[in-house]
């Protein structure tokens, strides 16, 4: 091992090992800090950025659901009829919008989604309340609004009796 020259060589070897351990420790700490920063930047849910005037729809009086997806994404395709149902059943109560990330990349960037489909829940003032990533059922959407303190009830349609 190179110790044949006596204790001086042994102590130099020992000091080199300690320096190497310190270097390895320093590099490890640096890597952990960098990984934490990357996680914070790319994985942590964004807060408050979707409230710019460009993103918030012109009707701020209604709660709003924005579904950011694509027309060729399977979960997005599965959600399309549910969104249409919500749009019809809750007209005048809830504003429902679909943004296609492939057809409208600039609009999609404004929402800063990290995966599709992403549903963004807004209150009547246009404040983002929550995000959901992936497929969510119609009942799930209504339950989320309920949890957020926004109970949604469809408008009652009045049936006019005609002459037969």
Secondary structure as UniProt FT lines:
FT   TURN            4..5
FT   HELIX           7..42
FT   HELIX           49..51
FT   TURN            53..55
FT   TURN            60..61
FT   STRAND          63..69
FT   TURN            71..72
FT   HELIX           74..89
FT   TURN            90..93
FT   STRAND          94..100
FT   TURN            101..103
FT   HELIX           105..111
FT   STRAND          118..122
FT   TURN            124..125
FT   STRAND          128..133
FT   HELIX           138..147
FT   TURN            148..149
//
